[in-house]
């Protein structure tokens, strides 16, 4: 019988996780480290990423905090350069950082707001992936995991521009997979449903919405951030070696409604 457990081993691998100071990004960072990965914990605030990295190191694993505002191209470039200087390369990229500063009708959104959301949610993963591409290629391959949303698959009310950005990220994933597969670089997408994080607090504190979820969602509840970690570990590792260009929903059955 083949031993599948070794396929999840991430020893000697290096990962960058953006938006990693809390929520989904933090839990993915901790999970990658537990499976042997050297993790670059990245977010805008140095103190916050240092705290997460310290917790990982205190548990006996390897991590380094590097502050990066993904809306600034110079900081994205510096993030990759510092990662290579620290750990020698990049094997796994988790594009998790995102923003959605507004909830309301799409016709109320300004051009400035549209640009801000697209810059963080689409342009940053595009640029960061392009910077990591030659590094991964030189190391014999890699895995890119873009964190999108079910809002990129089925439009909801009040999240129009955010939905557009997440739909674009899914298409970016597919293009990366199609063009970079020959270089043994896989790109896959995770589309979470409603997760109990600070980012989505305005949604899960909405009593009417939560009542709908409990009645209509097949699993009858929202998720916790750690429930995305296992899927990210699968896609980061050789356990998913034949998966690329795919979109994996983790939504409690939301897409069935």
Secondary structure, DSSP 8 states (H G I E B T S, - for coil): ----GGGG--TT-EEEESS-SSHHHHHHHHHHHHTT-EEEEEES-HHHHHHHHHHHHHTT--EEEEE--TT-HHHHHHHHHHHHHHHS--SEEEE--------B-GGG--HHHHHHHHIIIIIHHHHHHHHHHHHHHHTT-EEEEEE--GGGTS--SSBHHHHHHHHHHHHHHHHHHHHHGGGTEEEEEEEE--B-SSTTHHHHT-HHHHHHHHHHSTT-S-B-GGGGHHHHHHHHSGGGTT--S-EEEESTTGGG-
